[in-house]
Amino acid sequence: MRRIFFSICVCAFAVARALAQPVQQPPEVVEAYRVCNEFQRLLAEDFDFDRAFETTFTKDPAKRRAIAIAEGEFGSIDISNVDDATLLEIYKTQAQLLILLVPMLPASGGDNKPIVFPPKIEEMMKRPLLKDPKDLQSYKVQLKQDLTVLRAHFDKLAATNPSVAENIRDLKTNLRKPVEPPNHVVKPLTAYSHGHVLPLDEEYYQIGNYSVIREAGQMRLIRFRLFDMRW
C-alpha cells in the first residue's frame, strides 16, 4: 500500500512539475511576441502611432495598402484609384486621433465634459464621413490639422486635468505590461479574414490583440486592437 501511495505521489509531483515548466515556443513565436511588445513599448512612450507602426508593421506596400483600407474609415467612396501613400497617411492619422482620445473619453463625464471636449474638439469628432473621392485630399489635410489641435489639447489636459492624467498613466502602465505566451505551443493560423491583407493560405499568428506574419525573415504586425488592451 505504501509503495502504491508513494508511486501516486511521485507521478502527481512529476505532472505538476511538467505543468509548471514554461512551454518551449518555436523561435518564430518568440519573435512574434517580441514585436508585439515592441509596438506597445513604443506606443507607451508618447503615443506616437506613426513611429510604432513604421517600426513594427509590415513593409510590403500591397499589405500596407490593404491594412489601410481594412482599418481606415473611408465611408462608401470608391478608393480603388487612390494612391497608397494617401490611404496609409489617412489611416495612420485616424488611428493616432483615436489613440489620443482613449484616455480622454472616460474623463469626460459631468462637469468635466466642456473641459475635456470643448467645442473645437467636439466639432472635430462629429465630422461626417467622406462621400466623394474628390474630397480625399482635402480630408487628409483636415485630419492633419485636427491632429495638431488634438495633440496640443491632449498635452494640456495631461498637465492640468487630474482625471485625464490618471487615465494616461493607466494606459501607459497597461501598454508596458508584456504580452506573455500561453502554456501551450502557439500554432500559426490561415484564412485571415480582416480585409484582403493576406491570401487565405498564408500563415499568421494571433497574439492576443495582434495579428503577426513572417516577412523577409522577420515577424511583422498586420493588425492591432487598442480597445481590448486590458484597458
Backbone as CSV, one residue per row, in Angstrom:
resi,resn,N_x,N_y,N_z,CA_x,CA_y,CA_z,C_x,C_y,C_z
1,MET,0.835,-1.219,0.000,0.000,0.000,0.000,0.864,1.262,0.000
2,ARG,1.952,1.210,0.841,2.826,2.386,0.902,3.496,2.633,-0.449
3,ARG,3.885,1.496,-1.108,4.519,1.656,-2.416,3.571,2.294,-3.425
4,ILE,2.307,1.869,-3.404,1.314,2.437,-4.310,1.120,3.923,-4.038
5,PHE,0.984,4.258,-2.743,0.805,5.658,-2.368,2.009,6.493,-2.797
6,PHE,3.205,5.932,-2.580,4.428,6.642,-2.955,4.481,6.864,-4.465
7,SER,4.095,5.830,-5.229,4.105,5.935,-6.690,3.132,7.002,-7.180
8,ILE,1.969,7.022,-6.545,0.973,8.039,-6.915,1.507,9.436,-6.639
9,CYS,2.143,9.604,-5.491,2.699,10.917,-5.120,3.787,11.347,-6.106
10,VAL,4.656,10.379,-6.474,5.728,10.683,-7.422,5.152,11.094,-8.772
11,CYS,4.147,10.367,-9.239,3.511,10.695,-10.524,2.839,12.071,-10.485
12,ALA,2.144,12.335,-9.390,1.469,13.628,-9.243,2.477,14.763,-9.225
13,PHE,3.597,14.545,-8.538,4.651,15.569,-8.476,5.235,15.815,-9.865
14,ALA,5.472,14.727,-10.604,6.047,14.849,-11.945,5.114,15.608,-12.878
15,VAL,3.813,15.300,-12.799,2.829,16.003,-13.637,2.770,17.481,-13.279
16,ALA,2.735,17.775,-11.972,2.678,19.170,-11.521,3.911,19.930,-11.966
17,ARG,5.068,19.269,-11.893,6.304,19.930,-12.295,6.313,20.208,-13.795
18,ALA,5.828,19.222,-14.557,5.776,19.404,-16.015,4.845,20.543,-16.402
19,LEU,3.715,20.627,-15.692,2.762,21.701,-15.986,3.297,23.056,-15.598
20,ALA,4.130,23.087,-14.551,4.653,24.356,-14.057,5.754,24.906,-14.946
21,GLN,6.446,24.020,-15.692,7.541,24.469,-16.535,7.003,25.186,-17.768
22,PRO,7.625,26.299,-18.145,7.156,27.021,-19.334,7.349,26.198,-20.601
23,VAL,6.405,26.339,-21.513,6.481,25.617,-22.780,7.551,26.250,-23.658
24,GLN,8.295,25.411,-24.348,9.308,25.896,-25.282,8.619,26.298,-26.584
25,GLN,8.499,27.602,-26.813,7.854,28.094,-28.023,8.845,28.100,-29.182
26,PRO,8.379,27.884,-30.416,9.263,27.994,-31.582,9.855,29.402,-31.664
27,PRO,11.061,29.530,-32.214,11.705,30.855,-32.325,10.822,31.892,-33.011
28,GLU,10.055,31.467,-34.015,9.167,32.389,-34.729,8.095,32.965,-33.796
29,VAL,7.588,32.141,-32.886,6.576,32.600,-31.933,7.202,33.562,-30.925
30,VAL,8.394,33.223,-30.452,9.107,34.114,-29.523,9.296,35.485,-30.150
31,GLU,9.685,35.501,-31.421,9.880,36.763,-32.127,8.555,37.493,-32.350
32,ALA,7.481,36.738,-32.569,6.163,37.355,-32.739,5.748,38.088,-31.469
33,TYR,5.978,37.471,-30.331,5.659,38.134,-29.061,6.557,39.353,-28.840
34,ARG,7.808,39.225,-29.252,8.728,40.354,-29.073,8.253,41.575,-29.854
35,VAL,7.808,41.368,-31.097,7.404,42.515,-31.913,6.118,43.138,-31.384
36,CYS,5.217,42.321,-30.813,4.009,42.874,-30.180,4.380,43.764,-29.000
37,ASN,5.304,43.281,-28.185,5.720,44.056,-27.027,6.514,45.301,-27.416
38,GLU,7.241,45.203,-28.536,7.955,46.380,-29.025,6.968,47.460,-29.467
39,PHE,5.898,47.062,-30.136,4.862,48.021,-30.529,4.296,48.710,-29.293
40,GLN,3.947,47.931,-28.268,3.363,48.516,-27.050,4.363,49.432,-26.346
41,ARG,5.631,49.014,-26.308,6.641,49.831,-25.632,6.791,51.186,-26.319
42,LEU,6.851,51.166,-27.639,6.995,52.419,-28.385,5.763,53.300,-28.217
43,LEU,4.581,52.684,-28.278,3.353,53.464,-28.151,3.237,54.078,-26.756
44,ALA,3.703,53.369,-25.747,3.601,53.854,-24.375,4.484,55.074,-24.115
45,GLU,5.519,55.260,-24.912,6.445,56.369,-24.657,5.755,57.719,-24.815
46,ASP,5.119,57.930,-25.947,4.469,59.230,-26.179,3.243,59.109,-27.087
47,PHE,2.699,57.888,-27.195,1.525,57.641,-28.033,1.740,58.053,-29.490
48,ASP,2.957,57.828,-29.977,3.276,58.157,-31.371,2.998,56.921,-32.226
49,PHE,1.815,56.865,-32.824,1.431,55.682,-33.589,2.273,55.518,-34.840
50,ASP,2.601,56.612,-35.517,3.376,56.518,-36.749,4.715,55.832,-36.485
51,ARG,5.386,56.199,-35.422,6.671,55.598,-35.085,6.515,54.108,-34.759
52,ALA,5.527,53.778,-33.950,5.294,52.379,-33.583,4.924,51.548,-34.816
53,PHE,4.106,52.125,-35.688,3.686,51.440,-36.910,4.885,51.167,-37.817
54,GLU,5.664,52.195,-38.089,6.775,52.054,-39.030,7.850,51.114,-38.502
55,THR,7.973,50.983,-37.192,8.984,50.110,-36.607,8.567,48.648,-36.617
56,THR,7.280,48.375,-36.470,6.847,47.000,-36.213,5.919,46.406,-37.267
57,PHE,5.304,47.208,-38.111,4.331,46.686,-39.069,4.998,46.243,-40.379
58,THR,4.229,45.512,-41.170,4.684,45.037,-42.463,5.257,46.168,-43.314
59,LYS,6.272,45.825,-44.106,6.858,46.789,-45.032,6.365,46.575,-46.460
60,ASP,5.591,45.534,-46.668,5.104,45.214,-48.003,4.062,46.242,-48.450
61,PRO,4.295,46.946,-49.568,3.369,48.004,-49.996,1.936,47.524,-50.199
62,ALA,1.757,46.348,-50.788,0.402,45.845,-51.031,-0.312,45.541,-49.719
63,LYS,0.413,44.962,-48.764,-0.200,44.663,-47.468,-0.512,45.943,-46.706
64,ARG,0.373,46.919,-46.773,0.132,48.198,-46.086,-1.114,48.886,-46.664
65,ARG,-1.269,48.836,-47.965,-2.460,49.415,-48.593,-3.713,48.680,-48.108
66,ALA,-3.640,47.343,-48.090,-4.787,46.547,-47.659,-5.132,46.823,-46.201
67,ILE,-4.126,47.006,-45.360,-4.364,47.341,-43.949,-5.077,48.685,-43.848
68,ALA,-4.592,49.667,-44.597,-5.206,50.998,-44.559,-6.674,50.931,-44.963
69,ILE,-6.976,50.142,-45.978,-8.359,50.014,-46.444,-9.210,49.281,-45.413
70,ALA,-8.655,48.212,-44.844,-9.411,47.412,-43.876,-9.654,48.157,-42.573
71,GLU,-8.683,48.946,-42.135,-8.756,49.592,-40.822,-9.227,51.044,-40.883
72,GLY,-9.025,51.691,-42.007,-9.392,53.101,-42.110,-10.889,53.296,-42.300
73,GLU,-11.325,54.518,-42.050,-12.738,54.871,-42.254,-12.834,55.757,-43.485
74,PHE,-13.266,55.159,-44.575,-13.354,55.875,-45.842,-14.788,55.975,-46.346
75,GLY,-15.736,55.658,-45.477,-17.122,55.716,-45.900,-17.385,54.698,-46.995
76,SER,-18.232,55.072,-47.925,-18.588,54.148,-49.017,-18.001,54.594,-50.354
77,ILE,-17.017,55.483,-50.316,-16.482,56.006,-51.572,-15.574,54.984,-52.250
78,ASP,-15.408,55.131,-53.534,-14.532,54.259,-54.317,-13.093,54.758,-54.164
79,ILE,-12.242,53.941,-53.527,-10.847,54.342,-53.303,-9.894,53.496,-54.130
80,SER,-10.430,52.806,-55.125,-9.592,51.902,-55.918,-8.489,52.623,-56.669
81,ASN,-8.701,53.890,-57.014,-7.700,54.634,-57.776,-6.892,55.602,-56.917
82,VAL,-7.072,55.534,-55.600,-6.326,56.421,-54.699,-4.948,55.825,-54.440
83,ASP,-3.925,56.659,-54.435,-2.561,56.160,-54.269,-2.329,55.618,-52.855
84,ASP,-1.364,54.734,-52.739,-1.074,54.052,-51.474,-0.725,55.035,-50.363
85,ALA,0.116,56.011,-50.675,0.604,56.934,-49.652,-0.542,57.709,-49.009
86,THR,-1.498,58.137,-49.818,-2.638,58.886,-49.289,-3.488,58.017,-48.370
87,LEU,-3.786,56.807,-48.804,-4.590,55.905,-47.974,-3.897,55.600,-46.651
88,LEU,-2.597,55.329,-46.714,-1.865,54.980,-45.496,-1.777,56.169,-44.550
89,GLU,-1.564,57.350,-45.093,-1.468,58.536,-44.236,-2.797,58.819,-43.546
90,ILE,-3.886,58.658,-44.265,-5.206,58.873,-43.659,-5.460,57.850,-42.560
91,TYR,-5.165,56.587,-42.837,-5.355,55.544,-41.817,-4.528,55.830,-40.566
92,LYS,-3.263,56.168,-40.742,-2.387,56.388,-39.584,-2.832,57.617,-38.788
93,THR,-3.300,58.635,-39.486,-3.790,59.818,-38.774,-5.062,59.509,-38.013
94,GLN,-5.966,58.749,-38.631,-7.191,58.344,-37.936,-6.851,57.532,-36.682
95,ALA,-5.913,56.590,-36.820,-5.516,55.768,-35.678,-4.890,56.629,-34.581
96,GLN,-4.082,57.601,-34.975,-3.452,58.474,-33.989,-4.485,59.312,-33.236
97,LEU,-5.458,59.821,-33.944,-6.535,60.583,-33.292,-7.270,59.709,-32.279
98,LEU,-7.574,58.492,-32.672,-8.302,57.576,-31.790,-7.494,57.260,-30.540
99,ILE,-6.200,57.028,-30.699,-5.343,56.707,-29.555,-5.317,57.855,-28.556
100,LEU,-5.254,59.079,-29.034,-5.244,60.232,-28.128,-6.585,60.397,-27.421
101,LEU,-7.663,59.986,-28.086,-8.988,60.119,-27.473,-9.240,59.083,-26.377
102,VAL,-8.539,57.956,-26.429,-8.802,56.864,-25.478,-8.721,57.312,-24.019
103,PRO,-7.678,58.018,-23.573,-7.645,58.440,-22.173,-8.587,59.603,-21.857
104,MET,-9.076,60.279,-22.896,-9.937,61.438,-22.684,-11.389,61.035,-22.462
105,LEU,-11.843,60.028,-23.197,-13.258,59.653,-23.155,-13.757,59.294,-21.751
106,PRO,-13.043,58.480,-20.954,-13.557,58.137,-19.626,-13.570,59.323,-18.657
107,ALA,-12.849,60.396,-19.014,-12.762,61.552,-18.124,-13.706,62.675,-18.520
108,SER,-14.649,62.386,-19.428,-15.464,63.460,-19.996,-16.870,63.546,-19.401
109,GLY,-17.085,62.908,-18.259,-18.412,62.937,-17.657,-18.679,64.187,-16.847
110,GLY,-19.950,64.533,-16.712,-20.375,65.626,-15.841,-19.739,66.959,-16.169
111,ASP,-19.269,67.641,-15.112,-18.696,68.980,-15.285,-17.391,68.958,-16.064
112,ASN,-16.820,67.789,-16.205,-15.538,67.689,-16.904,-15.689,67.738,-18.425
113,LYS,-16.904,67.498,-18.913,-17.092,67.386,-20.353,-16.657,68.625,-21.131
114,PRO,-17.098,69.839,-20.750,-16.672,71.007,-21.536,-15.180,71.287,-21.456
115,ILE,-14.528,70.731,-20.431,-13.081,70.918,-20.311,-12.361,69.921,-21.213
116,VAL,-12.804,68.674,-21.155,-12.156,67.628,-21.948,-12.523,67.746,-23.425
117,PHE,-13.796,68.067,-23.692,-14.255,68.186,-25.071,-14.876,69.560,-25.323
118,PRO,-14.040,70.593,-25.427,-14.560,71.918,-25.785,-15.110,71.886,-27.211
119,PRO,-15.836,72.928,-27.612,-16.496,72.922,-28.923,-15.591,72.550,-30.096
120,LYS,-14.357,73.038,-30.116,-13.494,72.755,-31.274,-13.143,71.264,-31.373
121,ILE,-13.061,70.584,-30.233,-12.781,69.150,-30.245,-14.045,68.362,-30.582
122,GLU,-15.174,68.792,-30.037,-16.441,68.126,-30.381,-16.733,68.240,-31.875
123,GLU,-16.488,69.407,-32.435,-16.713,69.602,-33.875,-15.850,68.634,-34.681
124,MET,-14.623,68.451,-34.233,-13.695,67.538,-34.889,-14.237,66.106,-34.877
125,MET,-14.811,65.697,-33.761,-15.303,64.333,-33.611,-16.574,64.073,-34.418
126,LYS,-17.266,65.122,-34.786,-18.544,64.970,-35.488,-18.431,65.173,-36.996
127,ARG,-17.223,65.250,-37.506,-17.076,65.445,-38.942,-17.694,64.257,-39.688
128,PRO,-18.451,64.515,-40.747,-19.091,63.410,-41.488,-18.069,62.597,-42.265
129,LEU,-18.425,61.359,-42.572,-17.572,60.519,-43.392,-17.532,61.044,-44.821
130,LEU,-16.505,60.653,-45.526,-16.360,61.075,-46.911,-17.508,60.556,-47.782
131,LYS,-17.899,61.356,-48.742,-18.940,60.936,-49.689,-18.473,61.003,-51.131
132,ASP,-17.351,61.706,-51.354,-16.862,61.880,-52.720,-15.353,61.702,-52.725
133,PRO,-14.812,60.815,-53.555,-13.355,60.613,-53.588,-12.582,61.873,-53.964
134,LYS,-13.245,62.816,-54.612,-12.569,64.076,-54.956,-12.212,64.884,-53.710
135,ASP,-12.877,64.580,-52.584,-12.628,65.321,-51.350,-11.524,64.685,-50.494
136,LEU,-10.900,63.618,-51.005,-9.963,62.855,-50.188,-8.733,63.669,-49.792
137,GLN,-8.205,64.450,-50.709,-7.003,65.235,-50.391,-7.304,66.306,-49.346
138,SER,-8.443,66.974,-49.498,-8.798,67.990,-48.503,-9.107,67.341,-47.160
139,TYR,-9.669,66.129,-47.208,-9.938,65.377,-45.977,-8.627,65.026,-45.265
140,LYS,-7.637,64.628,-46.036,-6.327,64.297,-45.469,-5.698,65.519,-44.787
141,VAL,-5.788,66.662,-45.444,-5.250,67.901,-44.865,-6.005,68.262,-43.592
142,GLN,-7.333,68.122,-43.625,-8.148,68.435,-42.448,-7.792,67.529,-41.277
143,LEU,-7.578,66.240,-41.555,-7.200,65.304,-40.499,-5.883,65.709,-39.842
144,LYS,-4.918,66.119,-40.640,-3.624,66.527,-40.087,-3.781,67.768,-39.222
145,GLN,-4.625,68.695,-39.664,-4.888,69.887,-38.852,-5.582,69.511,-37.543
146,ASP,-6.557,68.591,-37.635,-7.251,68.110,-36.441,-6.270,67.474,-35.463
147,LEU,-5.330,66.709,-35.998,-4.362,66.037,-35.138,-3.484,67.045,-34.402
148,THR,-3.079,68.093,-35.087,-2.269,69.127,-34.438,-3.038,69.771,-33.284
149,VAL,-4.312,70.073,-33.525,-5.147,70.687,-32.488,-5.367,69.715,-31.330
150,LEU,-5.681,68.458,-31.651,-5.970,67.474,-30.597,-4.728,67.165,-29.773
151,ARG,-3.578,67.045,-30.417,-2.345,66.768,-29.673,-2.031,67.892,-28.691
152,ALA,-2.203,69.139,-29.112,-1.956,70.268,-28.216,-2.938,70.237,-27.041
153,HIS,-4.202,69.949,-27.321,-5.214,69.873,-26.267,-4.932,68.696,-25.331
154,PHE,-4.546,67.576,-25.905,-4.200,66.374,-25.127,-3.050,66.679,-24.160
155,ASP,-2.006,67.325,-24.658,-0.850,67.649,-23.813,-1.238,68.606,-22.689
156,LYS,-2.128,69.541,-23.005,-2.595,70.481,-21.980,-3.378,69.749,-20.897
157,LEU,-4.283,68.852,-21.304,-5.061,68.087,-20.328,-4.163,67.200,-19.481
158,ALA,-3.156,66.616,-20.110,-2.232,65.750,-19.374,-1.536,66.504,-18.254
159,ALA,-1.328,67.811,-18.470,-0.627,68.626,-17.476,-1.563,69.283,-16.465
160,THR,-2.860,69.408,-16.800,-3.745,70.200,-15.934,-4.970,69.459,-15.423
161,ASN,-5.360,68.361,-16.064,-6.592,67.673,-15.679,-6.258,66.349,-14.986
162,PRO,-6.544,66.222,-13.683,-6.161,65.005,-12.941,-6.768,63.727,-13.504
163,SER,-8.023,63.772,-13.968,-8.672,62.566,-14.476,-7.996,62.071,-15.751
164,VAL,-7.754,62.986,-16.668,-7.085,62.602,-17.914,-5.659,62.134,-17.625
165,ALA,-4.969,62.846,-16.751,-3.595,62.470,-16.407,-3.539,61.062,-15.822
166,GLU,-4.503,60.741,-14.971,-4.546,59.395,-14.383,-4.828,58.339,-15.449
167,ASN,-5.743,58.644,-16.369,-6.040,57.700,-17.450,-4.831,57.479,-18.353
168,ILE,-4.086,58.533,-18.589,-2.869,58.407,-19.399,-1.861,57.503,-18.700
169,ARG,-1.683,57.702,-17.409,-0.755,56.848,-16.653,-1.206,55.391,-16.691
170,ASP,-2.511,55.172,-16.536,-3.028,53.805,-16.545,-2.819,53.145,-17.908
171,LEU,-3.085,53.893,-18.968,-2.918,53.328,-20.302,-1.453,53.001,-20.573
172,LYS,-0.560,53.885,-20.164,0.871,53.621,-20.351,1.310,52.408,-19.543
173,THR,0.790,52.295,-18.331,1.122,51.134,-17.496,0.665,49.843,-18.155
174,ASN,-0.545,49.849,-18.696,-1.068,48.660,-19.361,-0.282,48.316,-20.619
175,LEU,0.112,49.336,-21.367,0.891,49.094,-22.569,2.275,48.539,-22.245
176,ARG,2.805,48.897,-21.095,4.141,48.409,-20.703,4.118,46.990,-20.149
177,LYS,2.929,46.466,-19.875,2.840,45.074,-19.425,3.084,44.162,-20.626
178,PRO,4.077,43.304,-20.551,4.374,42.469,-21.722,3.268,41.475,-22.028
179,VAL,3.072,41.225,-23.298,2.173,40.172,-23.733,2.918,38.856,-23.531
180,GLU,2.361,37.958,-22.736,3.039,36.709,-22.387,2.461,35.538,-23.179
181,PRO,3.325,34.630,-23.643,2.821,33.443,-24.350,2.089,32.506,-23.399
182,PRO,1.132,31.748,-23.904,0.387,30.804,-23.064,1.239,29.570,-22.747
183,ASN,0.710,28.701,-21.913,1.432,27.488,-21.537,1.136,26.334,-22.509
184,HIS,1.063,26.672,-23.773,0.964,25.671,-24.825,1.602,26.264,-26.076
185,VAL,2.039,25.411,-26.960,2.730,25.883,-28.160,1.756,26.641,-29.057
186,VAL,2.131,27.844,-29.418,1.286,28.677,-30.272,1.456,28.234,-31.719
187,LYS,0.345,27.953,-32.376,0.364,27.454,-33.753,-0.069,28.559,-34.728
188,PRO,0.474,28.546,-35.924,0.026,29.516,-36.927,-1.376,29.200,-37.428
189,LEU,-2.046,30.238,-37.905,-3.389,30.110,-38.461,-3.352,30.455,-39.945
190,THR,-4.443,30.168,-40.631,-4.622,30.613,-42.009,-6.025,31.217,-42.136
191,ALA,-6.367,31.597,-43.353,-7.686,32.186,-43.640,-7.904,33.476,-42.862
192,TYR,-6.907,34.366,-42.896,-7.062,35.689,-42.272,-8.229,36.411,-42.939
193,SER,-9.149,36.904,-42.137,-10.420,37.378,-42.697,-10.660,38.873,-42.545
194,HIS,-9.715,39.609,-41.952,-9.962,41.038,-41.753,-9.407,41.817,-42.945
195,GLY,-10.245,42.011,-43.927,-9.804,42.679,-45.141,-9.056,41.707,-46.044
196,HIS,-8.405,42.242,-47.059,-7.685,41.427,-48.044,-6.180,41.580,-47.859
197,VAL,-5.747,41.538,-46.612,-4.329,41.743,-46.306,-3.506,40.525,-46.695
198,LEU,-4.046,39.308,-46.443,-3.321,38.070,-46.719,-4.137,37.161,-47.631
199,PRO,-3.460,36.378,-48.463,-4.159,35.288,-49.144,-4.673,34.287,-48.115
200,LEU,-5.704,33.542,-48.453,-6.317,32.633,-47.488,-5.364,31.554,-47.001
201,ASP,-4.355,31.199,-47.813,-3.447,30.125,-47.418,-2.181,30.639,-46.723
202,GLU,-2.042,31.948,-46.558,-0.838,32.484,-45.891,-0.996,32.397,-44.376
203,GLU,0.056,31.941,-43.704,0.003,31.750,-42.262,0.232,33.068,-41.512
204,TYR,-0.417,33.165,-40.364,-0.210,34.290,-39.455,-0.421,33.787,-38.034
205,TYR,0.015,34.575,-37.070,-0.195,34.254,-35.671,-1.147,35.273,-35.059
206,GLN,-2.067,34.787,-34.264,-2.931,35.679,-33.492,-2.367,35.731,-32.080
207,ILE,-1.742,36.845,-31.739,-1.099,37.036,-30.438,-1.940,38.034,-29.647
208,GLY,-2.895,37.537,-28.871,-3.772,38.446,-28.143,-4.498,39.365,-29.095
209,ASN,-4.224,40.652,-28.975,-4.884,41.661,-29.806,-4.110,41.973,-31.087
210,TYR,-3.123,41.163,-31.412,-2.271,41.417,-32.564,-2.346,40.274,-33.569
211,SER,-2.210,40.619,-34.843,-2.014,39.641,-35.898,-0.615,39.858,-36.453
212,VAL,0.143,38.761,-36.556,1.570,38.843,-36.872,1.897,37.868,-37.995
213,ILE,2.750,38.304,-38.933,3.179,37.444,-40.032,4.706,37.395,-40.084
214,ARG,5.196,36.388,-40.798,6.624,36.314,-41.097,6.851,36.959,-42.456
215,GLU,7.788,37.907,-42.490,8.035,38.660,-43.727,9.529,38.907,-43.878
216,ALA,10.099,38.358,-44.939,11.528,38.538,-45.218,12.389,38.190,-44.002
217,GLY,12.038,37.079,-43.348,12.827,36.606,-42.220,12.557,37.300,-40.903
218,GLN,11.584,38.215,-40.871,11.245,38.932,-39.639,9.753,38.796,-39.364
219,MET,9.392,38.954,-38.090,7.990,38.963,-37.718,7.482,40.398,-37.763
220,ARG,6.339,40.583,-38.403,5.777,41.919,-38.598,4.294,41.915,-38.252
221,LEU,3.824,43.017,-37.707,2.404,43.155,-37.396,1.608,43.480,-38.656
222,ILE,0.359,43.018,-38.654,-0.576,43.449,-39.697,-1.856,44.014,-39.080
223,ARG,-2.017,43.842,-37.755,-3.208,44.397,-37.116,-3.007,44.504,-35.617
224,PHE,-3.635,45.523,-35.018,-3.719,45.627,-33.568,-5.095,46.139,-33.198
225,ARG,-5.539,45.791,-32.007,-6.811,46.285,-31.497,-6.536,46.966,-30.158
226,LEU,-6.624,48.282,-30.143,-6.274,49.041,-28.943,-7.266,48.874,-27.833
227,PHE,-8.579,48.880,-28.152,-9.581,48.914,-27.109,-9.638,47.652,-26.267
228,ASP,-9.023,46.561,-26.754,-9.016,45.322,-25.975,-7.770,45.180,-25.111
229,MET,-6.896,46.162,-25.133,-5.617,46.043,-24.448,-5.747,46.277,-22.939
230,ARG,-6.469,45.416,-22.256,-6.561,45.447,-20.798,-6.849,46.861,-20.287
231,TRP,-7.696,47.587,-21.000,-7.966,48.993,-20.641,-9.253,49.079,-19.848
